[in-house]
Amino acid sequence: MSKTKAKLVDAAITYLNSEGKAKMSVKKLIKIADVGYGTFYNHFDSIEDIQYEALSKTVKDMLIDFKLNVINEKDYVYIIYLALLRALNLLSNSPSIKWLLDDIQMVVQVFKEITQPNMENTFLNAVKAKQIKNTDIEDLMDFRLSRHYVQWAAMGAIQQIVDGDLLEKEAFEKLAKNIVVVDIPNEQRDAVIERILKEKHSWEITDNVDK
């Protein structure tokens, strides 16, 4: 990404996080980025395009941080489930969550493009480590499909968090126990979930109690 395009994307993130998307405009973004009007259209076709790029960058940055946090973790099933909680945390605490919930298709598409390849690699590592039963390509395809379903279900869980009906970890536990994330025995799944629920993470925002 060129420096100018990066400045525009950062400007979009700044604006979305403070104002949301309702009054977002090219004029406002170029003012924040300190670039010319025509420069915007050298990099983006529309406001919707830069919103997509802003969300993509946010998710990519989260993924990099997440991978660093679990770099020494050898329980790959744990990593898959922890990633679900991380996504709930990231989105439900985003200042832009209201406009994101208005465009769920975009959110799901971004997660599919950015995080799914990483999760597929984690899935294969779990198979190699015999933490998931011996599998074949069909099982990987099933995991790919289940991840897509999980992403849609997670947006419903995020709506409950935002509405104050559930806390993050409550939503995570409900989601993790009611959908098939990976094909493992319930006892193994529940042990992983219990471990996650007991842990504290540097990225956790704990003020959901006050929502």
Biotite code that builds the C-alpha atoms (Angstrom):
import biotite.structure as struc

atoms = struc.array([
    struc.Atom([0.000, 0.000, 0.000], chain_id="A", res_id=1, res_name="MET", atom_name="CA", element="C"),
    struc.Atom([1.397, 3.425, -0.980], chain_id="A", res_id=2, res_name="SER", atom_name="CA", element="C"),
    struc.Atom([1.983, 6.011, 1.727], chain_id="A", res_id=3, res_name="LYS", atom_name="CA", element="C"),
    struc.Atom([-0.817, 8.200, 0.356], chain_id="A", res_id=4, res_name="THR", atom_name="CA", element="C"),
    struc.Atom([-3.311, 5.363, 0.273], chain_id="A", res_id=5, res_name="LYS", atom_name="CA", element="C"),
    struc.Atom([-2.275, 4.355, 3.784], chain_id="A", res_id=6, res_name="ALA", atom_name="CA", element="C"),
    struc.Atom([-2.859, 7.938, 4.969], chain_id="A", res_id=7, res_name="LYS", atom_name="CA", element="C"),
    struc.Atom([-6.361, 7.869, 3.506], chain_id="A", res_id=8, res_name="LEU", atom_name="CA", element="C"),
    struc.Atom([-7.155, 4.486, 5.095], chain_id="A", res_id=9, res_name="VAL", atom_name="CA", element="C"),
    struc.Atom([-5.877, 5.710, 8.468], chain_id="A", res_id=10, res_name="ASP", atom_name="CA", element="C"),
    struc.Atom([-7.999, 8.833, 8.051], chain_id="A", res_id=11, res_name="ALA", atom_name="CA", element="C"),
    struc.Atom([-11.035, 6.644, 7.369], chain_id="A", res_id=12, res_name="ALA", atom_name="CA", element="C"),
    struc.Atom([-10.362, 4.570, 10.483], chain_id="A", res_id=13, res_name="ILE", atom_name="CA", element="C"),
    struc.Atom([-9.976, 7.727, 12.552], chain_id="A", res_id=14, res_name="THR", atom_name="CA", element="C"),
    struc.Atom([-13.220, 9.170, 11.216], chain_id="A", res_id=15, res_name="TYR", atom_name="CA", element="C"),
    struc.Atom([-15.229, 5.945, 11.506], chain_id="A", res_id=16, res_name="LEU", atom_name="CA", element="C"),
    struc.Atom([-14.054, 5.407, 15.070], chain_id="A", res_id=17, res_name="ASN", atom_name="CA", element="C"),
    struc.Atom([-15.118, 8.877, 16.128], chain_id="A", res_id=18, res_name="SER", atom_name="CA", element="C"),
    struc.Atom([-18.076, 9.762, 13.925], chain_id="A", res_id=19, res_name="GLU", atom_name="CA", element="C"),
    struc.Atom([-19.334, 6.542, 12.296], chain_id="A", res_id=20, res_name="GLY", atom_name="CA", element="C"),
    struc.Atom([-20.107, 6.341, 8.599], chain_id="A", res_id=21, res_name="LYS", atom_name="CA", element="C"),
    struc.Atom([-23.324, 8.364, 8.297], chain_id="A", res_id=22, res_name="ALA", atom_name="CA", element="C"),
    struc.Atom([-21.647, 11.701, 7.509], chain_id="A", res_id=23, res_name="LYS", atom_name="CA", element="C"),
    struc.Atom([-18.406, 10.361, 6.094], chain_id="A", res_id=24, res_name="MET", atom_name="CA", element="C"),
    struc.Atom([-17.361, 12.141, 2.888], chain_id="A", res_id=25, res_name="SER", atom_name="CA", element="C"),
    struc.Atom([-14.406, 12.441, 0.574], chain_id="A", res_id=26, res_name="VAL", atom_name="CA", element="C"),
    struc.Atom([-13.926, 16.081, 1.599], chain_id="A", res_id=27, res_name="LYS", atom_name="CA", element="C"),
    struc.Atom([-13.691, 15.158, 5.275], chain_id="A", res_id=28, res_name="LYS", atom_name="CA", element="C"),
    struc.Atom([-11.246, 12.317, 4.637], chain_id="A", res_id=29, res_name="LEU", atom_name="CA", element="C"),
    struc.Atom([-8.870, 14.297, 2.439], chain_id="A", res_id=30, res_name="ILE", atom_name="CA", element="C"),
    struc.Atom([-8.818, 17.035, 5.078], chain_id="A", res_id=31, res_name="LYS", atom_name="CA", element="C"),
    struc.Atom([-7.794, 14.547, 7.774], chain_id="A", res_id=32, res_name="ILE", atom_name="CA", element="C"),
    struc.Atom([-5.240, 12.898, 5.463], chain_id="A", res_id=33, res_name="ALA", atom_name="CA", element="C"),
    struc.Atom([-4.051, 16.246, 4.139], chain_id="A", res_id=34, res_name="ASP", atom_name="CA", element="C"),
    struc.Atom([-4.177, 15.192, 0.484], chain_id="A", res_id=35, res_name="VAL", atom_name="CA", element="C"),
    struc.Atom([-5.827, 16.589, -2.643], chain_id="A", res_id=36, res_name="GLY", atom_name="CA", element="C"),
    struc.Atom([-9.390, 15.774, -3.712], chain_id="A", res_id=37, res_name="TYR", atom_name="CA", element="C"),
    struc.Atom([-8.349, 13.964, -6.868], chain_id="A", res_id=38, res_name="GLY", atom_name="CA", element="C"),
    struc.Atom([-5.895, 11.872, -4.884], chain_id="A", res_id=39, res_name="THR", atom_name="CA", element="C"),
    struc.Atom([-8.776, 10.012, -3.237], chain_id="A", res_id=40, res_name="PHE", atom_name="CA", element="C"),
    struc.Atom([-10.072, 8.767, -6.569], chain_id="A", res_id=41, res_name="TYR", atom_name="CA", element="C"),
    struc.Atom([-6.602, 7.666, -7.625], chain_id="A", res_id=42, res_name="ASN", atom_name="CA", element="C"),
    struc.Atom([-6.888, 4.986, -4.946], chain_id="A", res_id=43, res_name="HIS", atom_name="CA", element="C"),
    struc.Atom([-10.600, 4.384, -4.324], chain_id="A", res_id=44, res_name="PHE", atom_name="CA", element="C"),
    struc.Atom([-13.724, 4.306, -6.455], chain_id="A", res_id=45, res_name="ASP", atom_name="CA", element="C"),
    struc.Atom([-16.099, 5.242, -3.648], chain_id="A", res_id=46, res_name="SER", atom_name="CA", element="C"),
    struc.Atom([-16.605, 5.826, 0.069], chain_id="A", res_id=47, res_name="ILE", atom_name="CA", element="C"),
    struc.Atom([-17.702, 2.186, 0.353], chain_id="A", res_id=48, res_name="GLU", atom_name="CA", element="C"),
    struc.Atom([-14.327, 1.043, -1.007], chain_id="A", res_id=49, res_name="ASP", atom_name="CA", element="C"),
    struc.Atom([-12.369, 2.906, 1.636], chain_id="A", res_id=50, res_name="ILE", atom_name="CA", element="C"),
    struc.Atom([-14.697, 1.646, 4.377], chain_id="A", res_id=51, res_name="GLN", atom_name="CA", element="C"),
    struc.Atom([-13.850, -1.883, 3.275], chain_id="A", res_id=52, res_name="TYR", atom_name="CA", element="C"),
    struc.Atom([-10.130, -1.077, 3.319], chain_id="A", res_id=53, res_name="GLU", atom_name="CA", element="C"),
    struc.Atom([-10.449, 0.479, 6.776], chain_id="A", res_id=54, res_name="ALA", atom_name="CA", element="C"),
    struc.Atom([-12.106, -2.635, 8.168], chain_id="A", res_id=55, res_name="LEU", atom_name="CA", element="C"),
    struc.Atom([-9.566, -4.874, 6.420], chain_id="A", res_id=56, res_name="SER", atom_name="CA", element="C"),
    struc.Atom([-6.645, -3.000, 7.968], chain_id="A", res_id=57, res_name="LYS", atom_name="CA", element="C"),
    struc.Atom([-8.250, -3.166, 11.416], chain_id="A", res_id=58, res_name="THR", atom_name="CA", element="C"),
    struc.Atom([-8.712, -6.938, 11.130], chain_id="A", res_id=59, res_name="VAL", atom_name="CA", element="C"),
    struc.Atom([-5.201, -7.460, 9.715], chain_id="A", res_id=60, res_name="LYS", atom_name="CA", element="C"),
    struc.Atom([-3.666, -5.524, 12.608], chain_id="A", res_id=61, res_name="ASP", atom_name="CA", element="C"),
    struc.Atom([-5.706, -7.589, 15.053], chain_id="A", res_id=62, res_name="MET", atom_name="CA", element="C"),
    struc.Atom([-4.567, -10.819, 13.397], chain_id="A", res_id=63, res_name="LEU", atom_name="CA", element="C"),
    struc.Atom([-0.897, -9.835, 13.594], chain_id="A", res_id=64, res_name="ILE", atom_name="CA", element="C"),
    struc.Atom([-1.270, -8.983, 17.283], chain_id="A", res_id=65, res_name="ASP", atom_name="CA", element="C"),
    struc.Atom([-3.227, -12.187, 17.942], chain_id="A", res_id=66, res_name="PHE", atom_name="CA", element="C"),
    struc.Atom([-0.610, -14.387, 16.245], chain_id="A", res_id=67, res_name="LYS", atom_name="CA", element="C"),
    struc.Atom([2.130, -12.808, 18.337], chain_id="A", res_id=68, res_name="LEU", atom_name="CA", element="C"),
    struc.Atom([0.145, -13.483, 21.503], chain_id="A", res_id=69, res_name="ASN", atom_name="CA", element="C"),
    struc.Atom([-0.216, -17.213, 20.739], chain_id="A", res_id=70, res_name="VAL", atom_name="CA", element="C"),
    struc.Atom([3.155, -17.769, 19.075], chain_id="A", res_id=71, res_name="ILE", atom_name="CA", element="C"),
    struc.Atom([4.248, -20.249, 21.773], chain_id="A", res_id=72, res_name="ASN", atom_name="CA", element="C"),
    struc.Atom([0.872, -21.964, 22.146], chain_id="A", res_id=73, res_name="GLU", atom_name="CA", element="C"),
    struc.Atom([0.830, -25.624, 21.078], chain_id="A", res_id=74, res_name="LYS", atom_name="CA", element="C"),
    struc.Atom([-2.873, -26.358, 21.586], chain_id="A", res_id=75, res_name="ASP", atom_name="CA", element="C"),
    struc.Atom([-4.170, -25.442, 18.163], chain_id="A", res_id=76, res_name="TYR", atom_name="CA", element="C"),
    struc.Atom([-7.791, -26.179, 18.991], chain_id="A", res_id=77, res_name="VAL", atom_name="CA", element="C"),
    struc.Atom([-7.462, -23.632, 21.793], chain_id="A", res_id=78, res_name="TYR", atom_name="CA", element="C"),
    struc.Atom([-6.153, -21.076, 19.278], chain_id="A", res_id=79, res_name="ILE", atom_name="CA", element="C"),
    struc.Atom([-9.165, -21.629, 17.015], chain_id="A", res_id=80, res_name="ILE", atom_name="CA", element="C"),
    struc.Atom([-11.617, -21.031, 19.855], chain_id="A", res_id=81, res_name="TYR", atom_name="CA", element="C"),
    struc.Atom([-9.627, -18.130, 21.294], chain_id="A", res_id=82, res_name="LEU", atom_name="CA", element="C"),
    struc.Atom([-9.741, -16.444, 17.888], chain_id="A", res_id=83, res_name="ALA", atom_name="CA", element="C"),
    struc.Atom([-13.532, -16.511, 18.134], chain_id="A", res_id=84, res_name="LEU", atom_name="CA", element="C"),
    struc.Atom([-13.457, -14.638, 21.452], chain_id="A", res_id=85, res_name="LEU", atom_name="CA", element="C"),
    struc.Atom([-10.906, -12.194, 20.032], chain_id="A", res_id=86, res_name="ARG", atom_name="CA", element="C"),
    struc.Atom([-13.175, -11.396, 17.097], chain_id="A", res_id=87, res_name="ALA", atom_name="CA", element="C"),
    struc.Atom([-16.136, -10.829, 19.423], chain_id="A", res_id=88, res_name="LEU", atom_name="CA", element="C"),
    struc.Atom([-13.989, -8.545, 21.558], chain_id="A", res_id=89, res_name="ASN", atom_name="CA", element="C"),
    struc.Atom([-12.616, -6.589, 18.624], chain_id="A", res_id=90, res_name="LEU", atom_name="CA", element="C"),
    struc.Atom([-15.948, -5.888, 16.974], chain_id="A", res_id=91, res_name="LEU", atom_name="CA", element="C"),
    struc.Atom([-18.216, -5.442, 19.989], chain_id="A", res_id=92, res_name="SER", atom_name="CA", element="C"),
    struc.Atom([-15.848, -2.797, 21.396], chain_id="A", res_id=93, res_name="ASN", atom_name="CA", element="C"),
    struc.Atom([-15.241, -1.024, 18.116], chain_id="A", res_id=94, res_name="SER", atom_name="CA", element="C"),
    struc.Atom([-16.422, 2.595, 18.106], chain_id="A", res_id=95, res_name="PRO", atom_name="CA", element="C"),
    struc.Atom([-17.749, 1.816, 14.615], chain_id="A", res_id=96, res_name="SER", atom_name="CA", element="C"),
    struc.Atom([-19.787, -1.238, 15.584], chain_id="A", res_id=97, res_name="ILE", atom_name="CA", element="C"),
    struc.Atom([-23.116, 0.407, 14.742], chain_id="A", res_id=98, res_name="LYS", atom_name="CA", element="C"),
    struc.Atom([-22.250, 0.919, 11.099], chain_id="A", res_id=99, res_name="TRP", atom_name="CA", element="C"),
    struc.Atom([-20.566, -2.476, 10.963], chain_id="A", res_id=100, res_name="LEU", atom_name="CA", element="C"),
    struc.Atom([-23.783, -4.146, 12.105], chain_id="A", res_id=101, res_name="LEU", atom_name="CA", element="C"),
    struc.Atom([-25.559, -2.339, 9.303], chain_id="A", res_id=102, res_name="ASP", atom_name="CA", element="C"),
    struc.Atom([-23.230, -4.002, 6.790], chain_id="A", res_id=103, res_name="ASP", atom_name="CA", element="C"),
    struc.Atom([-22.729, -7.536, 8.104], chain_id="A", res_id=104, res_name="ILE", atom_name="CA", element="C"),
    struc.Atom([-21.962, -8.897, 4.648], chain_id="A", res_id=105, res_name="GLN", atom_name="CA", element="C"),
    struc.Atom([-18.860, -6.697, 4.462], chain_id="A", res_id=106, res_name="MET", atom_name="CA", element="C"),
    struc.Atom([-17.665, -7.789, 7.905], chain_id="A", res_id=107, res_name="VAL", atom_name="CA", element="C"),
    struc.Atom([-18.094, -11.478, 7.061], chain_id="A", res_id=108, res_name="VAL", atom_name="CA", element="C"),
    struc.Atom([-16.304, -11.026, 3.737], chain_id="A", res_id=109, res_name="GLN", atom_name="CA", element="C"),
    struc.Atom([-13.333, -9.303, 5.364], chain_id="A", res_id=110, res_name="VAL", atom_name="CA", element="C"),
    struc.Atom([-12.971, -12.020, 7.996], chain_id="A", res_id=111, res_name="PHE", atom_name="CA", element="C"),
    struc.Atom([-13.331, -14.689, 5.316], chain_id="A", res_id=112, res_name="LYS", atom_name="CA", element="C"),
    struc.Atom([-10.549, -13.189, 3.210], chain_id="A", res_id=113, res_name="GLU", atom_name="CA", element="C"),
    struc.Atom([-8.149, -12.302, 6.015], chain_id="A", res_id=114, res_name="ILE", atom_name="CA", element="C"),
    struc.Atom([-8.585, -14.660, 8.939], chain_id="A", res_id=115, res_name="THR", atom_name="CA", element="C"),
    struc.Atom([-9.919, -17.824, 7.326], chain_id="A", res_id=116, res_name="GLN", atom_name="CA", element="C"),
    struc.Atom([-6.625, -18.808, 5.616], chain_id="A", res_id=117, res_name="PRO", atom_name="CA", element="C"),
    struc.Atom([-4.841, -18.392, 8.945], chain_id="A", res_id=118, res_name="ASN", atom_name="CA", element="C"),
    struc.Atom([-7.465, -20.498, 10.747], chain_id="A", res_id=119, res_name="MET", atom_name="CA", element="C"),
    struc.Atom([-7.226, -23.198, 8.079], chain_id="A", res_id=120, res_name="GLU", atom_name="CA", element="C"),
    struc.Atom([-3.484, -23.394, 8.728], chain_id="A", res_id=121, res_name="ASN", atom_name="CA", element="C"),
    struc.Atom([-4.177, -23.669, 12.471], chain_id="A", res_id=122, res_name="THR", atom_name="CA", element="C"),
    struc.Atom([-6.703, -26.425, 11.738], chain_id="A", res_id=123, res_name="PHE", atom_name="CA", element="C"),
    struc.Atom([-4.084, -28.386, 9.767], chain_id="A", res_id=124, res_name="LEU", atom_name="CA", element="C"),
    struc.Atom([-1.563, -27.918, 12.587], chain_id="A", res_id=125, res_name="ASN", atom_name="CA", element="C"),
    struc.Atom([-4.139, -29.343, 14.998], chain_id="A", res_id=126, res_name="ALA", atom_name="CA", element="C"),
    struc.Atom([-4.558, -32.366, 12.734], chain_id="A", res_id=127, res_name="VAL", atom_name="CA", element="C"),
    struc.Atom([-0.784, -32.881, 12.504], chain_id="A", res_id=128, res_name="LYS", atom_name="CA", element="C"),
    struc.Atom([-0.541, -32.664, 16.297], chain_id="A", res_id=129, res_name="ALA", atom_name="CA", element="C"),
    struc.Atom([-3.390, -35.219, 16.538], chain_id="A", res_id=130, res_name="LYS", atom_name="CA", element="C"),
    struc.Atom([-5.515, -32.741, 18.498], chain_id="A", res_id=131, res_name="GLN", atom_name="CA", element="C"),
    struc.Atom([-8.241, -33.316, 15.898], chain_id="A", res_id=132, res_name="ILE", atom_name="CA", element="C"),
    struc.Atom([-9.027, -36.729, 14.438], chain_id="A", res_id=133, res_name="LYS", atom_name="CA", element="C"),
    struc.Atom([-7.239, -37.843, 11.282], chain_id="A", res_id=134, res_name="ASN", atom_name="CA", element="C"),
    struc.Atom([-8.811, -35.960, 8.451], chain_id="A", res_id=135, res_name="THR", atom_name="CA", element="C"),
    struc.Atom([-8.818, -35.487, 4.703], chain_id="A", res_id=136, res_name="ASP", atom_name="CA", element="C"),
    struc.Atom([-9.505, -32.654, 2.295], chain_id="A", res_id=137, res_name="ILE", atom_name="CA", element="C"),
    struc.Atom([-13.275, -33.015, 2.742], chain_id="A", res_id=138, res_name="GLU", atom_name="CA", element="C"),
    struc.Atom([-12.921, -32.289, 6.447], chain_id="A", res_id=139, res_name="ASP", atom_name="CA", element="C"),
    struc.Atom([-10.917, -29.148, 5.652], chain_id="A", res_id=140, res_name="LEU", atom_name="CA", element="C"),
    struc.Atom([-13.714, -28.069, 3.318], chain_id="A", res_id=141, res_name="MET", atom_name="CA", element="C"),
    struc.Atom([-16.220, -28.713, 6.108], chain_id="A", res_id=142, res_name="ASP", atom_name="CA", element="C"),
    struc.Atom([-14.113, -26.544, 8.420], chain_id="A", res_id=143, res_name="PHE", atom_name="CA", element="C"),
    struc.Atom([-14.053, -23.801, 5.806], chain_id="A", res_id=144, res_name="ARG", atom_name="CA", element="C"),
    struc.Atom([-17.845, -23.893, 5.536], chain_id="A", res_id=145, res_name="LEU", atom_name="CA", element="C"),
    struc.Atom([-18.311, -24.014, 9.311], chain_id="A", res_id=146, res_name="SER", atom_name="CA", element="C"),
    struc.Atom([-16.040, -20.987, 9.728], chain_id="A", res_id=147, res_name="ARG", atom_name="CA", element="C"),
    struc.Atom([-18.249, -19.058, 7.330], chain_id="A", res_id=148, res_name="HIS", atom_name="CA", element="C"),
    struc.Atom([-21.325, -20.041, 9.337], chain_id="A", res_id=149, res_name="TYR", atom_name="CA", element="C"),
    struc.Atom([-19.576, -19.152, 12.599], chain_id="A", res_id=150, res_name="VAL", atom_name="CA", element="C"),
    struc.Atom([-18.785, -15.692, 11.243], chain_id="A", res_id=151, res_name="GLN", atom_name="CA", element="C"),
    struc.Atom([-22.450, -15.022, 10.535], chain_id="A", res_id=152, res_name="TRP", atom_name="CA", element="C"),
    struc.Atom([-23.498, -16.439, 13.912], chain_id="A", res_id=153, res_name="ALA", atom_name="CA", element="C"),
    struc.Atom([-20.848, -14.320, 15.633], chain_id="A", res_id=154, res_name="ALA", atom_name="CA", element="C"),
    struc.Atom([-22.412, -11.149, 14.245], chain_id="A", res_id=155, res_name="MET", atom_name="CA", element="C"),
    struc.Atom([-25.665, -12.119, 15.948], chain_id="A", res_id=156, res_name="GLY", atom_name="CA", element="C"),
    struc.Atom([-23.747, -12.655, 19.194], chain_id="A", res_id=157, res_name="ALA", atom_name="CA", element="C"),
    struc.Atom([-22.100, -9.255, 18.801], chain_id="A", res_id=158, res_name="ILE", atom_name="CA", element="C"),
    struc.Atom([-25.510, -7.654, 18.434], chain_id="A", res_id=159, res_name="GLN", atom_name="CA", element="C"),
    struc.Atom([-26.487, -9.210, 21.789], chain_id="A", res_id=160, res_name="GLN", atom_name="CA", element="C"),
    struc.Atom([-23.305, -7.855, 23.379], chain_id="A", res_id=161, res_name="ILE", atom_name="CA", element="C"),
    struc.Atom([-23.904, -4.380, 21.983], chain_id="A", res_id=162, res_name="VAL", atom_name="CA", element="C"),
    struc.Atom([-27.535, -4.469, 23.152], chain_id="A", res_id=163, res_name="ASP", atom_name="CA", element="C"),
    struc.Atom([-26.380, -5.404, 26.664], chain_id="A", res_id=164, res_name="GLY", atom_name="CA", element="C"),
    struc.Atom([-28.098, -8.796, 26.650], chain_id="A", res_id=165, res_name="ASP", atom_name="CA", element="C"),
    struc.Atom([-24.847, -10.740, 27.079], chain_id="A", res_id=166, res_name="LEU", atom_name="CA", element="C"),
    struc.Atom([-21.292, -10.068, 28.219], chain_id="A", res_id=167, res_name="LEU", atom_name="CA", element="C"),
    struc.Atom([-18.506, -10.987, 25.806], chain_id="A", res_id=168, res_name="GLU", atom_name="CA", element="C"),
    struc.Atom([-17.518, -14.226, 27.476], chain_id="A", res_id=169, res_name="LYS", atom_name="CA", element="C"),
    struc.Atom([-21.160, -15.215, 27.936], chain_id="A", res_id=170, res_name="GLU", atom_name="CA", element="C"),
    struc.Atom([-21.743, -14.707, 24.227], chain_id="A", res_id=171, res_name="ALA", atom_name="CA", element="C"),
    struc.Atom([-18.549, -16.613, 23.438], chain_id="A", res_id=172, res_name="PHE", atom_name="CA", element="C"),
    struc.Atom([-19.517, -19.593, 25.613], chain_id="A", res_id=173, res_name="GLU", atom_name="CA", element="C"),
    struc.Atom([-23.022, -19.734, 24.145], chain_id="A", res_id=174, res_name="LYS", atom_name="CA", element="C"),
    struc.Atom([-21.699, -19.525, 20.616], chain_id="A", res_id=175, res_name="LEU", atom_name="CA", element="C"),
    struc.Atom([-18.895, -22.030, 21.129], chain_id="A", res_id=176, res_name="ALA", atom_name="CA", element="C"),
    struc.Atom([-21.203, -24.633, 22.671], chain_id="A", res_id=177, res_name="LYS", atom_name="CA", element="C"),
    struc.Atom([-24.077, -24.264, 20.231], chain_id="A", res_id=178, res_name="ASN", atom_name="CA", element="C"),
    struc.Atom([-22.271, -24.378, 16.898], chain_id="A", res_id=179, res_name="ILE", atom_name="CA", element="C"),
    struc.Atom([-19.683, -26.801, 15.555], chain_id="A", res_id=180, res_name="VAL", atom_name="CA", element="C"),
    struc.Atom([-16.428, -24.885, 15.354], chain_id="A", res_id=181, res_name="VAL", atom_name="CA", element="C"),
    struc.Atom([-14.290, -28.006, 14.922], chain_id="A", res_id=182, res_name="VAL", atom_name="CA", element="C"),
    struc.Atom([-15.230, -31.682, 15.057], chain_id="A", res_id=183, res_name="ASP", atom_name="CA", element="C"),
    struc.Atom([-13.950, -32.706, 18.491], chain_id="A", res_id=184, res_name="ILE", atom_name="CA", element="C"),
    struc.Atom([-15.515, -34.487, 21.495], chain_id="A", res_id=185, res_name="PRO", atom_name="CA", element="C"),
    struc.Atom([-17.653, -32.261, 23.703], chain_id="A", res_id=186, res_name="ASN", atom_name="CA", element="C"),
    struc.Atom([-15.351, -32.951, 26.650], chain_id="A", res_id=187, res_name="GLU", atom_name="CA", element="C"),
    struc.Atom([-12.353, -31.598, 24.752], chain_id="A", res_id=188, res_name="GLN", atom_name="CA", element="C"),
    struc.Atom([-14.356, -28.602, 23.552], chain_id="A", res_id=189, res_name="ARG", atom_name="CA", element="C"),
    struc.Atom([-15.638, -27.801, 27.042], chain_id="A", res_id=190, res_name="ASP", atom_name="CA", element="C"),
    struc.Atom([-12.140, -28.033, 28.529], chain_id="A", res_id=191, res_name="ALA", atom_name="CA", element="C"),
    struc.Atom([-10.841, -25.541, 25.955], chain_id="A", res_id=192, res_name="VAL", atom_name="CA", element="C"),
    struc.Atom([-13.760, -23.192, 26.578], chain_id="A", res_id=193, res_name="ILE", atom_name="CA", element="C"),
    struc.Atom([-13.283, -23.403, 30.357], chain_id="A", res_id=194, res_name="GLU", atom_name="CA", element="C"),
    struc.Atom([-9.603, -22.547, 30.004], chain_id="A", res_id=195, res_name="ARG", atom_name="CA", element="C"),
    struc.Atom([-10.422, -19.497, 27.865], chain_id="A", res_id=196, res_name="ILE", atom_name="CA", element="C"),
    struc.Atom([-13.132, -18.305, 30.247], chain_id="A", res_id=197, res_name="LEU", atom_name="CA", element="C"),
    struc.Atom([-10.705, -18.396, 33.163], chain_id="A", res_id=198, res_name="LYS", atom_name="CA", element="C"),
    struc.Atom([-7.956, -16.476, 31.416], chain_id="A", res_id=199, res_name="GLU", atom_name="CA", element="C"),
    struc.Atom([-7.284, -12.762, 31.190], chain_id="A", res_id=200, res_name="LYS", atom_name="CA", element="C"),
    struc.Atom([-5.837, -11.340, 27.990], chain_id="A", res_id=201, res_name="HIS", atom_name="CA", element="C"),
    struc.Atom([-4.098, -8.055, 27.303], chain_id="A", res_id=202, res_name="SER", atom_name="CA", element="C"),
    struc.Atom([-6.637, -7.194, 24.594], chain_id="A", res_id=203, res_name="TRP", atom_name="CA", element="C"),
    struc.Atom([-9.703, -7.815, 26.733], chain_id="A", res_id=204, res_name="GLU", atom_name="CA", element="C"),
    struc.Atom([-11.861, -4.810, 27.532], chain_id="A", res_id=205, res_name="ILE", atom_name="CA", element="C"),
    struc.Atom([-13.527, -5.483, 30.846], chain_id="A", res_id=206, res_name="THR", atom_name="CA", element="C"),
    struc.Atom([-15.957, -2.563, 31.006], chain_id="A", res_id=207, res_name="ASP", atom_name="CA", element="C"),
    struc.Atom([-18.743, -4.556, 29.355], chain_id="A", res_id=208, res_name="ASN", atom_name="CA", element="C"),
    struc.Atom([-20.049, -5.106, 32.871], chain_id="A", res_id=209, res_name="VAL", atom_name="CA", element="C"),
    struc.Atom([-21.035, -1.452, 32.908], chain_id="A", res_id=210, res_name="ASP", atom_name="CA", element="C"),
    struc.Atom([-22.902, -1.545, 29.615], chain_id="A", res_id=211, res_name="LYS", atom_name="CA", element="C"),
])
